[in-house]
Amino acid sequence: MTGKEVLSDSELEALMETVAEGDTESGISAAGEYRLFDFTARRQCPLEEYSALHTVHEKLSFQLADELKSLCRCALDVVGADLEVVSLGEAQAALPELVALNLIQVPPISGRSLVVLPGETLSGLVNLYFGGPEKGTSFKATRTHLTPIERRVNDLVIERFMTSLMLSWREIAKLAPETEKFETNPDFLQMGAAASQCVVFHYQIRAQEWMGSLKWLVPISDFEAIKAKLGRVETESHTLQQDQPQWESYFRKELLSVDVDISGQIGCQPMSLAQLLGLRHGSIIPLDSPTDVVLFVEDEAFCNGEYGAFSGKKSLKIRGLAKSDE
């Protein structure tokens, strides 16, 4: 009997569980007959052995949001979708035509995993990084190559993602992620057999009207080395959850949507009371062209900037935060 004819432990478990529940007929077939069994119907079963993955998945979304906000210097949010288990073949078939594929190693997780950044997401992140409108840019789906700037932003995002991995997983294991290879052609990937299963960690990146995505694909067999730690949530994690109520994450998200009044003082001119009383409709007050402008948030000095224009609109280029008197 060849290796391909032997069922894996997870496949045997799914088959026996289904027979026990009566979902599959267990009667003996006539000689030479066989019945097909759909293992994909039980594709979520492996995650039951790694219950802590759901916890670190949520933590990673918060940590990644903080890292990307620091990188792009703008308000954004990262939301983790439900974990999925799919075959590597399915995951590869779902990749967009223009995509950044980053192979990384994350010991003590064995093997190699894949971080996927679609070209459209990179285009939007480039726009956010350089201070463009948060609606994102118009993305040309016909493009076949990433621009050098998109490649550079991809590298920066991967660095922040690996930092987020270390911080969000530290209660489970001390990860030491490092990049191995960058690709844009899925055919050159060497992740394993197409039928092997992988866990998909999917994160949606949102900045007002713009939305992008990042996916981390990990072969489920690669978690075997730390399976004992992933099968339960550590005591320290339980303590952390008790100290931080569930509504904390809700308020963190809602705070980002609070409206504040922003104003900029572009110039001032001393004027006598007589001159003030003499102002009429159409009066002109001469002001020197501003260079440095102070930006106020709710009447409190927030940052200093340079007055100018961007995309045909009067704009302020941030130079640094305003110094506090306290």
C-alpha positions in Angstrom: 0.0 0.0 0.0 1.4 3.4 -1.0 1.5 6.4 1.2 -1.2 8.1 -0.8 -3.6 5.2 0.1 -3.2 5.8 3.8 -5.6 8.2 5.5 -4.2 10.9 7.8 -5.3 11.0 11.5 -7.6 13.9 10.9 -9.2 12.2 7.9 -9.8 9.0 9.9 -11.2 11.0 12.8 -13.6 12.9 10.4 -14.7 9.6 8.8 -15.3 7.8 12.1 -17.1 10.8 13.6 -19.4 11.0 10.6 -20.2 7.3 10.7 -20.9 7.5 14.4 -23.3 10.4 13.9 -25.2 8.6 11.2 -24.3 11.1 8.4 -22.7 8.3 6.4 -24.0 4.8 5.7 -21.7 2.2 7.4 -23.1 -0.9 5.8 -20.8 -3.3 4.0 -20.8 -2.7 0.2 -20.9 -5.5 -2.3 -17.5 -6.8 -3.5 -15.8 -4.3 -5.8 -18.1 -1.4 -4.7 -17.1 1.7 -2.8 -18.7 4.9 -1.5 -17.2 8.4 -1.9 -16.7 10.3 1.3 -16.4 14.1 1.3 -13.6 15.1 3.7 -14.1 18.8 2.9 -17.4 18.7 4.8 -15.4 18.3 7.9 -12.7 20.8 7.1 -13.3 22.8 10.2 -12.6 19.9 12.5 -8.8 20.5 12.7 -9.4 23.9 14.3 -11.0 22.3 17.3 -7.5 20.9 18.2 -6.1 24.5 18.1 -8.6 26.5 20.1 -6.0 29.2 21.1 -5.7 30.2 17.4 -8.9 32.1 17.7 -7.5 34.1 20.6 -4.2 35.0 18.9 -6.0 35.8 15.7 -8.0 38.5 17.4 -5.0 39.8 19.2 -3.0 39.9 15.9 -5.8 42.1 14.3 -5.5 44.7 17.1 -1.7 44.6 17.1 -1.5 44.9 13.3 -3.9 47.9 13.4 -1.5 49.7 15.7 1.5 48.9 13.5 -0.2 50.0 10.3 -1.5 53.2 11.9 2.1 54.0 13.0 3.4 53.2 9.5 0.8 55.2 7.5 0.3 57.9 10.1 -3.5 57.8 9.7 -6.5 56.4 11.4 -7.3 52.9 10.2 -8.8 49.6 11.5 -8.0 46.0 11.1 -10.7 43.4 11.4 -10.0 39.6 11.5 -12.5 37.4 9.5 -13.4 33.9 10.7 -10.6 31.4 10.5 -10.8 29.0 7.5 -9.2 25.7 6.6 -8.8 25.2 2.9 -6.5 23.2 0.6 -3.4 24.9 -0.7 -4.7 24.4 -4.2 -7.9 26.3 -3.3 -6.0 29.1 -1.7 -3.7 29.4 -4.7 -6.6 29.4 -7.1 -8.2 32.3 -5.2 -5.2 34.6 -5.6 -5.7 37.7 -7.7 -3.6 38.2 -10.8 -1.5 41.0 -9.4 -0.3 40.1 -5.9 2.6 40.2 -3.6 3.5 36.7 -2.2 5.8 36.8 0.8 7.2 33.5 2.0 8.3 33.7 5.7 9.5 31.3 8.3 8.1 31.7 11.8 9.9 29.2 14.2 9.0 27.4 16.4 6.1 27.0 13.9 7.7 24.6 11.4 7.9 25.0 7.6 7.1 28.1 5.6 4.0 30.2 5.6 2.7 32.8 3.1 1.6 36.4 3.6 -0.6 37.6 0.7 -1.0 41.3 -0.2 -3.2 41.9 -3.3 -1.9 44.6 -5.7 -5.0 46.6 -5.1 -4.4 46.7 -1.4 -0.7 47.7 -1.9 -1.9 50.5 -4.2 -4.2 51.8 -1.5 -1.5 51.5 1.2 0.9 53.5 -1.0 -1.7 56.3 -1.2 -2.2 56.3 2.6 1.5 56.1 3.3 2.2 59.2 1.2 -0.8 61.1 2.6 -3.3 60.8 -0.2 -7.1 60.7 0.2 -8.4 57.8 2.3 -10.8 56.8 -0.5 -7.9 55.0 -2.1 -6.6 55.5 -5.6 -8.0 54.3 -8.9 -6.5 50.8 -9.4 -5.8 49.6 -12.9 -6.8 45.9 -12.9 -5.0 45.4 -16.2 -1.6 46.0 -14.6 0.7 43.0 -14.6 3.6 44.2 -12.4 3.9 45.9 -9.1 5.6 49.3 -9.0 8.9 49.8 -7.2 7.0 51.9 -4.6 4.5 49.2 -4.0 7.3 46.7 -3.6 8.9 49.0 -1.0 5.6 49.4 0.9 5.1 45.7 0.8 8.4 45.2 2.5 7.4 47.8 5.2 4.1 46.1 5.8 5.7 42.7 6.1 8.1 44.1 8.7 5.2 45.4 10.7 3.3 42.2 10.3 6.2 40.1 11.7 6.4 42.5 14.6 2.7 42.0 15.2 3.2 38.3 15.1 5.8 38.3 17.9 3.8 40.6 20.1 0.4 38.9 19.7 1.8 35.3 20.0 4.1 35.9 23.0 1.8 34.2 25.5 1.7 31.1 23.3 5.3 30.9 22.0 8.3 33.1 21.4 8.2 33.5 17.6 11.2 34.5 15.5 9.8 35.4 12.1 12.0 36.1 9.1 11.5 36.7 5.4 12.6 34.0 3.0 11.4 34.9 -0.5 9.2 37.3 -2.4 7.2 36.3 -5.5 4.4 37.6 -7.7 3.9 34.3 -9.6 2.1 31.6 -7.6 3.6 28.9 -9.9 7.0 29.5 -8.3 5.7 28.9 -4.7 6.9 25.8 -2.9 4.4 25.5 -0.1 3.6 21.8 -0.3 1.1 19.5 -2.0 -2.0 21.1 -3.4 -4.3 18.8 -1.4 -2.7 19.6 1.9 -4.7 21.8 4.3 -3.8 25.3 5.5 -5.3 27.7 8.0 -6.2 31.1 6.5 -5.9 34.1 8.8 -7.7 36.9 6.9 -7.5 40.5 7.9 -9.5 43.4 6.4 -7.8 46.8 6.5 -10.1 49.8 6.6 -9.5 53.5 6.4 -12.8 55.4 6.0 -14.2 54.5 2.6 -11.1 52.4 1.5 -10.7 48.7 2.3 -7.9 46.3 1.6 -6.9 42.8 2.8 -4.0 40.8 4.1 -3.9 37.0 4.4 -1.6 34.7 6.3 -1.6 31.1 5.1 -0.1 28.5 7.3 -0.1 24.7 6.6 -2.0 23.2 9.5 0.7 20.5 9.9 3.2 23.2 10.7 1.5 23.9 14.0 2.2 20.3 15.2 5.4 21.5 17.0 3.4 23.7 19.4 0.1 21.8 19.3 0.1 21.3 23.1 0.2 25.1 23.6 -2.4 25.9 21.0 -4.9 23.3 22.4 -5.7 25.6 25.3 -5.6 29.2 26.2 -2.9 29.9 28.8 -3.7 31.0 32.3 -2.0 34.3 31.7 -4.3 34.9 28.8 -7.4 34.2 31.0 -6.1 36.7 33.5 -5.6 39.3 30.8 -9.1 38.8 29.5 -10.5 39.3 33.0 -8.5 42.5 33.5 -9.6 43.9 30.1 -13.4 43.7 29.7 -14.9 42.6 26.4 -16.2 46.1 25.7 -12.7 47.5 25.5 -12.3 46.4 21.9 -15.7 47.9 21.1 -14.7 51.3 22.5 -11.3 51.2 20.7 -13.1 50.8 17.4 -15.9 53.4 18.1 -13.4 56.1 19.2 -12.0 56.1 15.7 -15.4 57.4 14.4 -15.7 60.4 16.8 -15.8 63.7 15.0 -13.5 66.5 16.1 -13.2 70.1 15.0 -9.9 70.9 13.2 -8.7 74.4 12.4 -5.5 76.1 11.2 -4.3 79.5 11.9 -2.7 80.8 8.7 -1.9 84.3 9.7 -2.7 87.2 12.1 -2.7 91.0 11.8 -2.8 93.5 14.6 -5.6 96.0 14.3 -6.7 99.0 16.4 -10.2 99.2 17.7 -10.9 102.2 15.3 -9.9 100.1 12.4 -12.0 97.2 13.5 -15.1 99.4 13.9 -14.4 100.8 10.4 -14.6 97.4 8.7 -17.4 97.1 6.1 -18.6 94.6 3.5 -15.7 94.3 1.0 -13.0 95.5 3.3 -9.6 93.9 2.7 -7.3 92.9 5.5 -3.7 92.3 4.2 -2.0 89.2 5.5 1.5 87.9 4.9 1.8 84.6 3.1 2.1 81.9 5.8 5.0 79.5 6.0 4.4 77.7 9.3 0.9 76.9 10.3 -0.4 75.5 13.6 -3.2 72.9 13.4 -5.7 73.0 16.3 -7.9 70.1 17.3 -10.8 71.2 19.6 -8.9 74.6 20.1 -5.8 72.8 21.3 -2.6 73.0 19.4 -1.9 69.6 17.9 0.8 69.8 15.3 2.9 72.2 13.1 2.9 72.2 9.4 3.7 73.9 6.1 1.0 75.7 4.1 0.6 74.7 0.5 -1.6 72.9 -2.1 -2.3 69.3 -2.9 -4.5 68.1 -5.8 -5.7 71.6 -6.4 -6.8 72.2 -2.8 -5.3 74.2 0.0 -3.4 71.8 2.2 -1.2 71.5 5.3 1.9 69.3 5.3 2.6 68.0 8.8 6.1 68.6 10.1 5.7 67.5 13.7 3.6 67.5 16.8 3.1 70.8 18.7 5.0 71.1 21.9 3.0 70.8 25.1 3.3 73.4 27.9 2.7 70.7 30.5 
